[in-house]
């Protein structure tokens, strides 16, 4: 489990991983793009990202976007 913070108007690049992961939003507002689909998120939202699925996270708010990222233990 990792805690991430993306500053306002910041984003993660569109990328993939060989493993699934789950996102839980703690603070802020943003968009999680999974493949070609965009999902608006706010505190309390969950997202499941399948293995090898292109994804990115964009902060669309005026405060930091904080979220937990959970990955499988191997």
Secondary structure, DSSP 8 states (H G I E B T S, - for coil): -EEEEE-TT-B--SB--SS-EEEEEEESEEEEEETTEEEEEETT-EEEE-TT--EEEEE-SSS-EEEEEEE---
